[in-house]
Amino acid sequence: MLKFLLRRILIMIPQLFILSVLIFTLAKAMPGDALSGQLENAHADPKVIAEQRQKLGLDDPIQVQYIRWINHAIHGDLGMSYTHKIPVTDLIGERLWNTLLLAAATLIVSYAIAIPFGVASGRWTNSWLDKWVTCYTYFTYATPLFIFAILMMFLFSFELNLFPSGGSVDPQAVPGTLNYFISKFTHLVLPTLSGALLATSTTIQFLRNEVIDTKIQDFVATARSKGVPESKVYSRHILRNSFLPIAAFLGYDITGLIGGSVFVESIYSYPGLGQLFLDSIQQRDFTVVSALVMISGFAALLGTLLSDIILSAVDPRIRID
């Protein structure tokens, strides 16, 4: 396992280098820059703009800008946000915990729904429950996230007035108090449900198909012929093998939720990395955009490594050397 981890970490180094070059090049290829995004409506003197561009190093050759950017990034300096006037690391740190909390809640709720539904649908194939679960998965798979989130907001926030329609906490709540945690929870409910309910379809279908395929295998028939109770046949033989694809994709699901919450955070005005990413693109704050894309790419590489480790832990027959 140690050799595998070291080898994968070494492989990640050139991958991160190529990723950084692509991100920086694409960011520079986009129209405008952070300075033009700030001053285009301010009727600034062209001489002032030229002086600011020279001061910020925006007129330097692209290779010089890249070396300066990557050198600072290696030392933990992701630059200064031109829009917010604070270091990018501080800006991301303020939003990171909200995104992690939303991602964790979405993952827990989606698996809490998908695993029972997938197992039950695969166990009792062609039953009324299986047909209902299949209809549910078709609906969730075909429904666009932004439409579903808006419907959830309209129903539970505006019509029933059960949950807040935006934000992550009541501004008047005092941190550390019971009201603060209650407010944090109520603000988290709608974004979590909007993401989790639609994320269950793939997991349910994977698990259902695996249960159906596994329960007709020879080793399952052998266990039944030996008089093993049906409950143990499912718990010890069928489910253990059926969970392998789910375990393999768990790392990808975790990183995908962290980097893929743009629509949910934008619709609910949830102050996380997704909303920060969209705002930074609109404001041409490319230092923030480049940092966020780089972090998402690094998280994707970690997700592949995490999936391999989880898969090895779940199935003792698989050994990573």
N, C-alpha and C positions, 0 to 999 in steps of 0.2 A: 504493500500500500504506500509506504514512504517513497519508494522508487517511482511509483506511478505519479504521486503528487509532485515530486520534483521535476519529472519529465514534462508533465502538463504545464507547470509553472514556467519552465524554460520555453516551451512552445508558445505560451501566451505573450512572451516578450516581443517577438517579431510581429505577431498578430496585432498587438496594441500599437506598435510603430506604424504599421500599414493603416490601421484604423485612424490614427492621429493625423496622418498625411491626408487621407481622404476627407476627414472632417474639416481640417483647416482649409484645404483647397476649395471644397464646396462652399464653405462659409465666405471665403474671399470672392468666389464667383457670383454670389448673390448680389443683386443690384443695391447700390447705396452702401452705407456703413453706419456705425453708431453715431458718428459726428453729423452726417447729413440727416439722420433720423431726428437729431436733436434740434438742428438749426434751420431745417428747410422751411419752417413756418415762422421763424423768428426774424426774418429780414436782416440777417447778420451781414456785416461788411465782408466781402470776399477775402480781403486781406486778413481779417480775423480768423476766418475759416481756414485759410492757408496756414496761418501760424499755428492754429490748434492741430491741424493734421500733421505738421512737422513735429510738434511737441509730443504728440501721441505715437509717432512712428508709423503713421498710416501710409506715408509716401515711401517708406523703405522697400527695397526689393522683397518679394514674397518669401524667398528662402531665408532672408534675415529675420523677417517677422516670425516665420515658423520656428526657427532656432530659438529666438527669444521666448516665444510662447511655450515651447516644449520644455525649455530649461527651467522656466518658472514653475510649470506644472509638476515637474519632477520634484521640486523643492516644496510642493504644497501650495504654491501661489498660482491660483487660476485667473488672476487678473482683477481688474476693478470694473464693476458694473457702471457703464456710462450713464445709465438711466437712474439707478438707485443711489449712486455715489457711495457705495460701500463695497468691500471686497466680495468677490463672487463666492468664496468659501463661506463667509458669514451669511450671505443671502441664501445659499443652498441649504446651509445648516438650519436656518429658520423654518424652511419648508419641508425638509427631509423627514422629520418625525411625523408630520401629518400624513405624508405619502406612505410611510412605512406602516402607520397605524391603519390607514384605509386598506392597504394591500393585505395586511395580516387578517383584518376582519373579513374582507371579501373572500380570501382563500379559505378561512375556517367555515364560513357560512356556505360557500359553494360546495365544499367537500361534505359538509354535514347533510346537505340536501342530495348531492349526486350519488354518494356511496350507497345509502339505503335504497334509493330509487333504482340504481343500476343493478344491484344485487337482486332485489325483488323482481325486477322486470326480467332478468336473465333466468332466475329460478323458476318462476311461473310463466313460462313463455306462452303467448297467445291467450292469456287470461284477460279479464277485464282490466286488471291492474296494469298488465303489460301494454295494452292498447292505450290506456290513459297516459302512461309514462311516455310512450312513443309520440302521442299527440303533443304532450308537453315539450318534448325535445324538439319537435318540428317547429313549434311556435317560437320557442326561445332562440333557436338557431336562425330563423328567418327574420326575427325582429331586429331592426337597427337599434343600436345602443342609445343614440341620441334621442330617438323617438320614444323609446321605452322610459328613459330617464325623465323626459318632459312629462309624460303621462303620469309617472309616479309622483312627480312634484305637484302636478295639477290636482291629483286625487287626494294625496295624503297631507299636502301642505296647504293648498288653497281651499279645497272643498271641505275636507274633514278637519283641517287645522290641528293635525296630530304631531307633526314634526316641522322644524324650521326648513325654510326653502334654500338657505345658503349659509356660507360661513362654516367655521369649525368649532366655534364656541361663542357664547354670549359675551359681548365686550364688557358687560358689567359684572360678570362672574369673577370672583377673586380666586386666583390660582391656589390650589391645595385644599380648597373647601369642598364639601359634599356637593353643593350646587354647581361648582365648576365641573366636576366629573359627570354629573347628571347632564349638564349642558353639552359637554363633550360627546357623551353617548347619544343624545337625541340628535345632534348635528351629524352624527356618523351613520345613523340608521338608513336614511334614504340613499346616500351614495353607495353604501355597502350592498343594500338589497338590489339596487339598479345594476351593479356590476356582477353580483354573485348569481342572481337568478338567470342571467343570460350566459354566464360562464359554465353553467352546469351541463349544458347539452352535450358537449364533446365528451366530458368525463362519463356521463351516463351511458352514452352509446359505446364507448370503449369498454366499460366495465360489463355492460349487458352482453356484448358480443364475446368477450372473454369468458364469461360464466357459461354461456351457451356452448362455446367450443370446448371448454375444459370438462364439462359434466358428461361428455360422451367419450372421453378418453379411456384407454384401457385400464390405467391405474385406478380410475374412479370406479369402473365396473368391478375390478378386483377387490377394492375395499368394500363395496356393497356385497359381493359374494362371500366375503369373510364375516358378514353380519355386523359390520360397523354401522352404528346408528346414523340416520340421515343427517342429523344436526352436525355430527362430527365429520361426516363426509364433506359437508360444505365448509365447515370451519377449518379443518386440517388439510384438506386436499384441494377443493375447488377454489375457495376464496384466496388461499395463499398463492396459488399460481395466477389467478385472475388479477391480482393486485400488482403484478409486475409491470405492466404497461403504465399504470397510474403512477407507480413509484419512479419509473423512468422519466416521466414528464413533469414530476413535481418540481424539480429545479427550474425548468423552463417556465412553469406556471408562476413561481415566485418572482423571478426576474421580469416576466411579462407583465405581471400586475403592477410592479414598481414603475416600469417604464411606460405602461400602456393605459394609464388612468387619465389621459388628456381630456377625453370627452366628458367623463364623469366630473372631474374637478372643474372643468370650464362651465358646465351646465349649472352645477350647484355652487359656483363661486367658492369652491373649497381651496384654501390656500396651500396647495402642495406643489410638487415639482411639475406636474402636468400643466397647471394653469400658468406657472412661471415660464414654462417653455413657450406657450402660445403668446404670452405678453411680450416676451423677449424678442420673438420673431417680428411681431407687429412694430415694436419699438426699435428694431435693428440693433439690439444689444447683443452683438455677436460673441462677445466674451462669455456671456451667460449661456447662449445657445451652444457654443462649442463645448463648454464644460459639461452641460447636461447630456449632450449626445455622446461625449466621451465616457461619461459615467454610465450611461445606458449600455454602451458597447462593452465596457468592462464587466458590468453586471451580467450581460448575456454570456460572456466567457465563463464567469463564475457559475452560472446556471448549468452549463454543460458539465462542468466538473462536479457540481453538487448532485446532478442526476446520476452520474456514474457511481458516486459514493453511496447514494441512497439505494440504488439498484443492487449493489454488492451487499449492503447490509440486510436488505429484505430477503434476498435469495442466497443462501449459503453456498449453493452450487456454483455461483458466479464469483470468481476470484480475480481481483485486479492486481496485476503484478507490474 
